[in-house]
Amino acid sequence: MLIDRPDRRALAAQRTGHRAVALLLTVLVLVVAVTPALAIGATPSPNPSGSSAPTPVPTITPNPCLTPPPPPTPSPTATPSPTPTPDPSATPTDTPVPTDTPIPTASPTPTPAPTDPPTPDPSATATPEPTPTPTPLICPPPTPAWSKAMTVVGDTIRFWGKGWGHGVGMSQWGAKGRALAGQTMTDIIAAYFNGAVPAVTNPAREVRVLILNGFTATRAAPLIVHGRLGTWTIDGIPKVFPADAVLKSWRVAKKVNGVTKYSWVMRVFAPNGTTVLATKTAGSFAIVRPAETKTRLDLDSKGAAYNRFRGRLTLLFGSPTVRVVNSLAIDDYLRGVVPVEMSTGWPIEALRAQTVVARSWTVRHVHPTAGVFDVYDDSRSQVYRGVRAERAITNTIITLSPGLVAKLGTTIVNGFYHSTAGGWTEANENAFVSPSGIRSSTPLAYLRGVDDRAFDGTAYDKTATRYSWRTPLLTHAQLDAILGADSRTACGSVLRLDLTRRGVSGRLYRIVIYGTLGHRTVSGDVFRAVYNAHRPSGSAMLLSNLFDVSPLP
């Protein structure tokens, strides 16, 4: 019986070994089966059978401009902190000072939950400050890329453009859009004049406006000035004239020793138009002044629509014509400017911004010790139409913000503005160039070109009537005729146009015209002026230097 035990042990060991081998073989089979699948998943290779193999998904880095900020980490304090009482000093004032990067207000430290009994070591129970909420990234829309290729002129050509005006400083339609979006006057000023903030200057400072130029006055058709609403005087005549009395002045010729000499006569008539109150031979000038605050002066010779003015009138007698200059306080001048330059039906904040910018521009162009006038009454300066153009809403805005200007440091900004930017304003050195497009103006820090679009890509002046435009389709022969009509652009039949010299907004500051007789290099302004002067009758003009030969982005 004892002899059988070794045999049984051997048999058991043999069976155990078979099981181990079988298990090992199973593991090997699984390894072999799994390994190709792992290899295929890691490194895809072409599948000759045409079946779809799994494609690895590339890692995508989230766009920080589109990714919302993570939620704030909750405070570990068990008891919620009370809502802090707002600080009255943080309430915005009428003229807050904008900064390039707003400084966030620090979050109040939560009140520690009371403990019972109190812990003697205050450092052991200090409540950790909450993790501040990350400031979301704000990314503007991308800047359009402009072609660097030469434009070859084919059988036909058309120009597509945006905006109206030089594009520097404040866009008036953009100001309207920003105001409708909730921006204040201060926001608008800061957006268009980099770093500028509101400041106050003397509202009584005078400006001299040329309101009549080159008027030929004869006895039959004299220069006529009425005093209205109150009494008035003329320097050098010791009388006070009643309301509705009228001054008439004309040029007379007289021969002295065979030589014709000219002089100017001034004669004042009573309100009845016939009784003479005073007569005087004038020198080189005469000054007509209101004698009462309520008095206004009508320059009848200017026409009936906009001929009433505040302040005084200076008559500059020349040979053979007369000029008239209106001198008055800047804020009184603005009463006849702001409602003409911007619709009084627009938002209040846009009108406030227009007032500040127009006042700033005026202050920069006043030069009391040089010349006989400071500004024109038309678009060469600002359009000014006197008392008859005044409106109650703009008079109120001017009255409530006397002398308010935009300032950068100690400098009052040169407040340029224009109708429509077309989505982007231009830097001053790219807009005001030589006739051949040479940039020589000093770049001004507050007159940088700015992206005038909201963060969804919509231009603030999108609703402007001249936001985008196009010219008619011209034949090659028509373009040749237009450019050939001016020596500055004439160079035979046009072959190519170099439309690649652009400012930050895309506005052309220099254009090179290549023709069969050579080439011409001109500024965008010259090209536009020639085109507009000689375009087909009744066809659309080039309204700005922001144009190309295909639709703009």
C-alpha positions as CSV (number, residue, x, y, z in Angstrom):
1,M,0.0,0.0,0.0
2,L,2.8,2.4,0.8
3,I,4.4,1.6,-2.6
4,D,1.4,3.3,-4.4
5,R,1.8,6.9,-2.9
6,P,4.7,8.1,-5.0
7,D,2.8,7.2,-8.2
8,R,-0.3,9.1,-7.1
9,R,1.9,12.2,-6.3
10,A,3.5,12.0,-9.7
11,L,0.2,11.8,-11.4
12,A,-1.2,14.8,-9.5
13,A,1.9,16.8,-10.3
14,Q,1.6,15.9,-14.0
15,R,-2.1,17.0,-14.1
16,T,-1.1,20.3,-12.3
17,G,1.6,20.9,-14.9
18,H,-0.8,20.4,-17.8
19,R,-3.2,23.0,-16.3
20,A,-0.3,25.5,-15.9
21,V,0.7,25.0,-19.5
22,A,-2.9,25.4,-20.7
23,L,-3.2,28.6,-18.7
24,L,0.0,30.0,-20.1
25,L,-1.0,29.2,-23.6
26,T,-4.3,31.0,-23.0
27,V,-2.5,34.1,-21.8
28,L,-0.2,34.1,-24.8
29,V,-3.1,33.9,-27.2
30,L,-4.8,36.8,-25.5
31,V,-1.6,38.9,-25.7
32,V,-1.1,38.1,-29.3
33,A,-4.7,39.0,-30.1
34,V,-4.7,42.3,-28.2
35,T,-1.3,43.6,-29.3
36,P,-2.2,44.3,-33.0
37,A,-5.4,46.2,-31.9
38,L,-3.3,48.3,-29.5
39,A,-0.8,48.9,-32.3
40,I,-3.5,50.0,-34.7
41,G,-5.0,52.4,-32.2
42,A,-1.6,54.0,-31.6
43,T,-0.4,54.3,-35.1
44,P,-3.0,54.1,-37.9
45,S,-1.9,52.7,-41.2
46,P,-3.6,52.4,-44.6
47,N,-6.3,49.7,-44.6
48,P,-6.0,47.7,-47.8
49,S,-9.4,46.2,-47.4
50,G,-11.1,49.7,-47.4
51,S,-12.7,49.3,-44.0
52,S,-12.8,52.3,-41.7
53,A,-10.0,52.2,-39.1
54,P,-10.4,54.3,-36.0
55,T,-8.9,57.8,-36.4
56,P,-7.3,59.5,-33.5
57,V,-8.9,62.7,-32.4
58,P,-6.4,65.7,-32.4
59,T,-6.0,67.7,-29.2
60,I,-7.7,71.1,-29.6
61,T,-6.5,74.0,-27.5
62,P,-9.5,76.1,-26.4
63,N,-9.6,79.7,-27.7
64,P,-9.2,81.8,-24.5
65,C,-11.4,84.5,-26.2
66,L,-14.3,82.1,-26.5
67,T,-13.9,80.1,-23.3
68,P,-16.0,81.5,-20.5
69,P,-14.1,82.0,-17.2
70,P,-14.2,79.1,-14.7
71,P,-16.6,79.6,-11.8
72,P,-15.1,81.1,-8.7
73,T,-13.8,78.7,-6.0
74,P,-16.2,78.7,-3.1
75,S,-15.0,80.1,0.2
76,P,-14.2,77.4,2.7
77,T,-16.0,79.4,5.4
78,A,-19.1,77.6,6.5
79,T,-21.1,80.7,7.3
80,P,-21.8,83.0,4.3
81,S,-20.4,86.5,4.5
82,P,-22.9,89.4,4.6
83,T,-23.3,91.5,1.5
84,P,-21.0,94.5,1.7
85,T,-22.6,98.0,1.8
86,P,-21.7,99.9,-1.4
87,D,-19.2,102.6,-1.0
88,P,-20.8,106.0,-1.9
89,S,-17.4,107.2,-3.2
90,A,-17.4,104.6,-5.9
91,T,-20.5,106.1,-7.6
92,P,-19.4,107.4,-11.0
93,T,-19.3,111.2,-11.4
94,D,-20.5,113.1,-14.4
95,T,-17.1,113.1,-15.8
96,P,-15.3,109.9,-14.7
97,V,-11.7,109.5,-15.7
98,P,-11.3,106.5,-18.0
99,T,-8.2,104.3,-17.7
100,D,-6.8,102.0,-20.4
101,T,-7.1,99.0,-18.1
102,P,-9.8,99.2,-15.5
103,I,-8.5,98.3,-12.0
104,P,-10.8,95.7,-10.4
105,T,-12.2,96.5,-7.0
106,A,-10.8,94.1,-4.4
107,S,-13.4,91.7,-3.0
108,P,-14.2,92.2,0.7
109,T,-12.7,89.6,3.1
110,P,-15.5,87.4,4.4
111,T,-16.4,87.8,8.1
112,P,-15.1,84.8,10.0
113,A,-17.7,82.5,11.5
114,P,-17.8,82.9,15.3
115,T,-16.3,80.0,17.2
116,D,-17.3,78.8,20.7
117,P,-15.1,78.8,22.7
118,P,-12.7,81.2,20.9
119,T,-9.4,80.0,19.9
120,P,-6.6,81.9,21.5
121,D,-4.4,81.8,18.4
122,P,-6.0,84.0,15.7
123,S,-3.8,82.6,13.0
124,A,-5.3,79.2,13.5
125,T,-8.8,80.3,12.7
126,A,-8.2,82.9,10.0
127,T,-10.6,82.5,7.2
128,P,-8.9,82.1,3.8
129,E,-9.8,84.8,1.3
130,P,-12.0,83.6,-1.6
131,T,-10.3,82.9,-4.9
132,P,-11.0,86.0,-7.1
133,T,-13.1,85.6,-10.2
134,P,-10.9,85.6,-13.2
135,T,-11.5,88.5,-15.6
136,P,-12.8,87.2,-18.9
137,L,-10.6,87.8,-21.9
138,I,-12.0,90.2,-24.4
139,C,-10.7,89.7,-27.9
140,P,-11.6,92.1,-30.8
141,P,-12.6,90.8,-34.2
142,P,-9.8,90.1,-36.6
143,T,-8.4,92.9,-38.7
144,P,-9.2,92.4,-42.4
145,A,-6.2,91.5,-44.6
146,W,-5.6,93.7,-47.6
147,S,-4.3,92.4,-50.9
148,K,-0.6,93.2,-51.7
149,A,-1.1,92.5,-55.4
150,M,-1.2,95.1,-58.1
151,T,-4.6,95.8,-59.6
152,V,-4.6,95.1,-63.4
153,V,-7.3,97.2,-65.1
154,G,-9.4,95.1,-67.4
155,D,-12.3,96.0,-69.7
156,T,-14.4,97.3,-66.7
157,I,-13.8,98.5,-63.2
158,R,-15.8,99.4,-60.2
159,F,-14.8,100.8,-56.8
160,W,-16.4,99.5,-53.6
161,G,-16.0,101.5,-50.4
162,K,-17.0,102.3,-46.8
163,G,-17.3,105.4,-44.7
164,W,-17.6,109.1,-45.4
165,G,-14.9,111.6,-44.6
166,H,-11.2,111.5,-43.6
167,G,-11.8,108.9,-40.9
168,V,-9.7,110.6,-38.1
169,G,-10.9,111.1,-34.6
170,M,-14.6,110.6,-33.7
171,S,-17.0,108.9,-36.1
172,Q,-20.3,110.7,-35.6
173,W,-22.4,107.7,-36.6
174,G,-20.1,105.5,-34.5
175,A,-20.8,107.8,-31.5
176,K,-24.5,107.3,-32.1
177,G,-24.1,103.6,-32.1
178,R,-22.0,103.6,-29.0
179,A,-24.5,105.8,-27.2
180,L,-27.3,103.4,-28.2
181,A,-25.2,100.6,-26.8
182,G,-25.1,102.3,-23.4
183,Q,-21.8,104.1,-23.6
184,T,-21.5,107.6,-22.0
185,M,-19.9,110.7,-23.4
186,T,-16.8,109.9,-21.5
187,D,-16.7,106.4,-22.9
188,I,-17.1,107.7,-26.4
189,I,-14.3,110.3,-26.0
190,A,-12.0,107.7,-24.6
191,A,-12.8,105.3,-27.4
192,Y,-11.9,107.7,-30.2
193,F,-9.2,109.8,-28.5
194,N,-6.8,107.4,-26.9
195,G,-6.2,108.4,-23.3
196,A,-8.2,111.6,-23.4
197,V,-10.4,112.6,-20.5
198,P,-12.8,115.5,-19.9
199,A,-11.4,118.8,-18.6
200,V,-12.6,122.4,-18.4
201,T,-11.4,125.5,-20.3
202,N,-12.6,129.1,-20.3
203,P,-16.1,129.0,-22.0
204,A,-15.9,132.8,-22.6
205,R,-12.8,132.5,-24.9
206,E,-13.6,134.1,-28.2
207,V,-13.5,132.7,-31.7
208,R,-13.6,134.7,-34.9
209,V,-15.7,133.1,-37.7
210,L,-15.6,134.2,-41.4
211,I,-19.3,134.3,-42.3
212,L,-19.2,136.4,-45.5
213,N,-16.4,136.6,-48.0
214,G,-15.9,138.6,-51.2
215,F,-19.2,140.4,-51.2
216,T,-19.4,143.2,-53.8
217,A,-21.4,146.0,-52.3
218,T,-22.8,148.8,-54.5
219,R,-25.3,151.6,-53.7
220,A,-28.0,149.7,-55.4
221,A,-27.1,146.4,-53.6
222,P,-25.3,147.4,-50.4
223,L,-24.1,145.3,-47.5
224,I,-27.0,145.3,-45.0
225,V,-26.9,144.7,-41.2
226,H,-30.0,144.9,-38.9
227,G,-29.9,145.2,-35.2
228,R,-32.6,143.0,-33.7
229,L,-34.3,142.5,-30.3
230,G,-32.3,145.2,-28.7
231,T,-30.1,148.3,-29.1
232,W,-26.7,148.3,-30.9
233,T,-23.7,150.5,-31.7
234,I,-20.9,151.0,-34.3
235,D,-17.4,151.8,-33.1
236,G,-16.5,155.4,-33.9
237,I,-20.1,156.6,-34.1
238,P,-21.2,158.0,-30.7
239,K,-24.8,156.9,-30.9
240,V,-26.9,154.0,-29.7
241,F,-29.2,152.7,-32.4
242,P,-32.6,151.2,-31.7
243,A,-33.8,147.6,-32.5
244,D,-34.6,147.2,-36.2
245,A,-32.5,150.1,-37.3
246,V,-30.4,149.1,-40.4
247,L,-26.8,149.7,-41.5
248,K,-26.1,149.9,-45.2
249,S,-22.6,150.1,-46.6
250,W,-21.3,150.3,-50.1
251,R,-18.2,151.3,-52.1
252,V,-17.9,154.6,-53.9
253,A,-15.4,155.8,-56.5
254,K,-14.1,159.4,-56.7
255,K,-11.6,161.0,-59.0
256,V,-8.9,163.2,-57.3
257,N,-6.5,164.9,-59.7
258,G,-7.4,162.4,-62.4
259,V,-6.8,159.4,-60.1
260,T,-9.8,157.2,-59.1
261,K,-9.9,156.6,-55.4
262,Y,-12.3,154.4,-53.6
263,S,-13.9,154.6,-50.2
264,W,-16.6,152.9,-48.2
265,V,-19.7,154.7,-46.9
266,M,-21.7,153.5,-43.9
267,R,-25.2,154.9,-43.4
268,V,-27.6,154.0,-40.6
269,F,-31.4,154.3,-41.2
270,A,-34.2,154.3,-38.6
271,P,-36.6,151.3,-38.5
272,N,-38.8,153.1,-41.0
273,G,-36.0,152.7,-43.6
274,T,-35.9,156.3,-44.6
275,T,-34.8,158.5,-41.7
276,V,-31.0,158.7,-41.6
277,L,-29.5,158.3,-38.1
278,A,-25.8,158.5,-39.0
279,T,-23.4,158.6,-41.9
280,K,-19.7,157.9,-41.9
281,T,-16.9,157.2,-44.3
282,A,-15.3,154.0,-43.1
283,G,-11.7,153.2,-42.9
284,S,-10.4,149.6,-43.4
285,F,-12.9,148.1,-41.0
286,A,-15.9,148.8,-38.8
287,I,-17.2,146.9,-35.7
288,V,-20.9,146.5,-35.1
289,R,-21.7,145.6,-31.4
290,P,-24.8,144.6,-29.5
291,A,-25.5,147.2,-26.7
292,E,-27.7,144.7,-24.7
293,T,-27.4,141.0,-23.9
294,K,-30.6,140.3,-25.8
295,T,-29.5,142.0,-29.0
296,R,-28.8,139.9,-32.1
297,L,-27.3,141.1,-35.4
298,D,-28.8,140.1,-38.8
299,L,-26.4,140.0,-41.8
300,D,-29.1,140.3,-44.4
301,S,-26.5,140.1,-47.2
302,K,-25.9,136.5,-46.3
303,G,-29.4,135.4,-47.2
304,A,-32.6,134.9,-45.2
305,A,-32.1,131.3,-43.9
306,Y,-29.1,131.6,-41.5
307,N,-28.3,135.3,-41.1
308,R,-28.7,136.0,-37.3
309,F,-25.8,136.0,-35.0
310,R,-24.7,136.4,-31.4
311,G,-21.7,138.6,-30.6
312,R,-20.3,141.3,-32.8
313,L,-19.7,141.7,-36.5
314,T,-16.5,143.1,-38.0
315,L,-16.7,144.5,-41.5
316,L,-13.4,144.3,-43.3
317,F,-13.5,146.7,-46.2
318,G,-11.3,145.7,-49.1
319,S,-10.8,146.4,-52.8
320,P,-13.3,145.8,-54.2
321,T,-15.2,143.6,-51.8
322,V,-16.0,143.3,-48.2
323,R,-15.7,140.4,-45.7
324,V,-17.6,140.0,-42.4
325,V,-16.3,138.2,-39.4
326,N,-18.5,137.2,-36.4
327,S,-16.6,137.3,-33.0
328,L,-18.3,135.6,-30.1
329,A,-17.7,133.3,-27.1
330,I,-16.8,129.7,-28.1
331,D,-19.8,128.3,-26.2
332,D,-22.1,130.7,-28.0
333,Y,-20.5,129.6,-31.3
334,L,-21.1,126.0,-30.5
335,R,-24.9,126.7,-30.2
336,G,-24.8,127.2,-34.0
337,V,-22.5,124.3,-34.7
338,V,-23.6,121.2,-32.7
339,P,-27.2,120.9,-34.0
340,V,-25.9,121.4,-37.6
341,E,-23.1,118.8,-37.3
342,M,-25.2,116.2,-35.5
343,S,-29.0,115.5,-35.6
344,T,-30.7,116.6,-32.4
345,G,-32.8,113.5,-32.5
346,W,-29.7,111.3,-31.7
347,P,-29.0,110.0,-28.2
348,I,-28.0,112.6,-25.5
349,E,-24.6,111.0,-24.9
350,A,-23.7,111.3,-28.6
351,L,-24.7,114.9,-28.6
352,R,-22.6,115.5,-25.4
353,A,-19.6,113.9,-27.1
354,Q,-20.1,116.0,-30.2
355,T,-20.2,119.1,-28.1
356,V,-16.9,118.3,-26.3
357,V,-15.1,117.3,-29.5
358,A,-16.3,120.4,-31.4
359,R,-15.3,122.6,-28.5
360,S,-11.9,121.0,-28.3
361,W,-11.3,121.4,-32.0
362,T,-12.3,125.1,-31.8
363,V,-10.0,125.9,-28.9
364,R,-7.1,124.3,-30.9
365,H,-7.8,126.6,-33.9
366,V,-8.2,129.9,-32.2
367,H,-5.2,132.2,-32.8
368,P,-6.2,135.7,-31.6
369,T,-2.9,137.4,-32.5
370,A,-2.7,136.1,-36.0
371,G,-4.8,136.9,-39.0
372,V,-8.3,138.4,-39.1
373,F,-10.3,135.3,-38.5
374,D,-9.9,131.9,-36.9
375,V,-12.3,129.5,-38.7
376,Y,-14.6,129.3,-41.7
377,D,-18.4,128.8,-41.3
378,D,-18.4,125.8,-43.6
379,S,-17.0,122.3,-43.8
380,R,-13.4,123.6,-44.2
381,S,-13.8,124.1,-40.5
382,Q,-17.1,123.3,-38.8
383,V,-20.5,124.2,-40.2
384,Y,-21.8,127.2,-38.3
385,R,-25.2,128.7,-39.0
386,G,-25.7,131.1,-36.1
387,V,-28.8,131.7,-34.0
388,R,-31.4,130.4,-36.5
389,A,-29.8,126.9,-36.3
390,E,-29.9,126.7,-32.5
391,R,-32.0,124.1,-30.8
392,A,-33.2,123.9,-27.2
393,I,-31.6,120.5,-26.5
394,T,-28.1,121.4,-27.7
395,N,-28.3,124.8,-26.0
396,T,-29.1,123.0,-22.7
397,I,-26.2,120.5,-23.2
398,I,-23.8,123.4,-23.8
399,T,-25.1,125.4,-20.9
400,L,-24.8,122.4,-18.5
401,S,-21.2,121.7,-19.5
402,P,-19.5,125.1,-20.0
403,G,-16.0,124.9,-21.3
404,L,-15.8,121.1,-21.3
405,V,-13.1,119.8,-23.6
406,A,-11.1,116.6,-24.1
407,K,-7.6,116.6,-22.7
408,L,-4.5,114.3,-22.8
409,G,-2.2,115.4,-20.0
410,T,-2.0,119.1,-20.3
411,T,-2.9,119.2,-24.0
412,I,-6.4,119.8,-25.3
413,V,-6.9,117.3,-28.1
414,N,-7.3,118.5,-31.7
415,G,-10.9,117.2,-31.9
416,F,-11.2,115.9,-35.5
417,Y,-14.4,114.2,-36.4
418,H,-16.1,112.8,-39.5
419,S,-19.4,111.3,-40.5
420,T,-18.8,107.6,-40.9
421,A,-15.7,105.5,-40.2
422,G,-16.9,102.3,-41.9
423,G,-15.9,100.2,-39.0
424,W,-12.4,101.5,-38.3
425,T,-10.9,105.0,-37.8
426,E,-7.5,106.1,-39.2
427,A,-4.3,107.4,-37.6
428,N,-3.6,111.1,-38.3
429,E,-0.3,110.6,-40.2
430,N,-2.0,108.3,-42.7
431,A,-4.9,110.7,-43.4
432,F,-3.2,114.0,-43.7
433,V,-0.4,113.4,-46.2
434,S,1.2,115.4,-49.1
435,P,-0.4,115.5,-52.6
436,S,2.0,112.7,-53.6
437,G,1.1,110.6,-50.5
438,I,4.2,111.2,-48.5
439,R,3.5,110.8,-44.8
440,S,5.2,113.6,-42.8
441,S,2.7,114.4,-40.0
442,T,3.8,113.7,-36.5
443,P,1.8,110.8,-35.1
444,L,-0.4,111.9,-32.2
445,A,-0.9,109.5,-29.4
446,Y,-4.6,110.4,-29.1
447,L,-5.3,110.1,-32.8
448,R,-4.6,106.4,-33.4
449,G,-6.8,104.4,-35.7
450,V,-9.2,102.3,-33.6
451,D,-11.4,99.3,-34.3
452,D,-14.9,100.8,-34.3
453,R,-16.7,97.6,-33.9
454,A,-18.5,95.9,-31.0
455,F,-17.1,92.5,-29.8
456,D,-19.5,90.6,-32.0
457,G,-17.9,92.2,-35.0
458,T,-20.8,94.7,-35.7
459,A,-19.6,98.2,-36.6
460,Y,-21.0,100.9,-34.4
461,D,-21.8,102.9,-37.5
462,K,-23.4,100.0,-39.4
463,T,-26.7,101.9,-39.7
464,A,-25.1,105.0,-41.3
465,T,-26.6,105.9,-44.6
466,R,-23.1,105.9,-46.2
467,Y,-21.6,103.0,-44.2
468,S,-20.9,101.1,-47.5
469,W,-21.2,102.3,-51.1
470,R,-20.0,101.5,-54.6
471,T,-19.4,103.4,-57.8
472,P,-21.0,102.5,-61.2
473,L,-19.3,99.9,-63.4
474,L,-16.9,101.9,-65.6
475,T,-15.4,101.0,-68.9
476,H,-11.7,101.1,-69.3
477,A,-12.2,104.1,-71.6
478,Q,-14.2,105.9,-68.9
479,L,-11.5,105.4,-66.3
480,D,-8.9,106.7,-68.8
481,A,-11.0,109.8,-69.4
482,I,-11.5,110.5,-65.7
483,L,-7.9,110.2,-64.8
484,G,-6.7,111.8,-68.0
485,A,-8.6,115.0,-67.3
486,D,-6.2,116.1,-64.6
487,S,-2.4,116.5,-65.1
488,R,-1.8,115.0,-61.6
489,T,-3.3,111.6,-62.7
490,A,-2.9,111.6,-66.5
491,C,-0.5,108.9,-67.8
492,G,-2.1,107.6,-71.0
493,S,-4.3,104.5,-70.9
494,V,-4.4,103.1,-67.4
495,L,-2.7,99.6,-67.2
496,R,-2.4,99.0,-63.4
497,L,-3.3,100.6,-60.1
498,D,-1.2,100.1,-57.0
499,L,-3.8,100.1,-54.2
500,T,-1.6,98.6,-51.5
501,R,-0.4,101.6,-49.5
502,R,-3.0,101.7,-46.8
503,G,-3.3,102.9,-43.2
504,V,-4.4,100.9,-40.2
505,S,-8.1,101.2,-41.2
506,G,-7.4,100.2,-44.8
507,R,-7.7,103.8,-46.1
508,L,-5.4,104.5,-49.1
509,Y,-2.8,107.2,-48.4
510,R,-0.9,106.7,-51.6
511,I,-1.9,105.4,-55.1
512,V,0.3,104.7,-58.0
513,I,-1.2,104.8,-61.5
514,Y,0.6,103.0,-64.2
515,G,-0.2,103.9,-67.8
516,T,1.0,103.6,-71.3
517,L,2.8,107.0,-70.9
518,G,4.4,106.4,-67.6
519,H,3.1,106.5,-64.0
520,R,1.7,109.0,-61.5
521,T,1.9,108.8,-57.7
522,V,-0.8,110.7,-55.8
523,S,-2.4,110.7,-52.4
524,G,-5.7,109.0,-51.8
525,D,-7.3,112.4,-51.5
526,V,-6.0,113.6,-54.8
527,F,-7.2,110.4,-56.6
528,R,-10.6,110.8,-55.0
529,A,-10.8,114.5,-55.9
530,V,-10.0,113.9,-59.5
531,Y,-12.4,111.0,-59.8
532,N,-15.2,112.9,-58.2
533,A,-14.6,116.0,-60.4
534,H,-14.7,114.1,-63.6
535,R,-16.9,111.0,-62.9
536,P,-19.9,110.3,-65.2
537,S,-22.6,112.9,-64.5
538,G,-25.0,111.9,-61.7
539,S,-23.0,108.8,-60.7
540,A,-21.8,108.0,-57.2
541,M,-18.7,109.6,-55.7
542,L,-15.8,108.1,-53.8
543,L,-16.9,109.2,-50.3
544,S,-13.7,108.2,-48.5
545,N,-10.2,106.7,-49.1
546,L,-11.4,103.4,-47.8
547,F,-12.1,101.6,-51.1
548,D,-11.0,98.8,-53.4
549,V,-11.9,97.1,-56.7
550,S,-13.9,94.4,-54.9
551,P,-16.4,94.4,-52.0
552,L,-14.8,95.2,-48.7
553,P,-14.9,92.8,-45.8
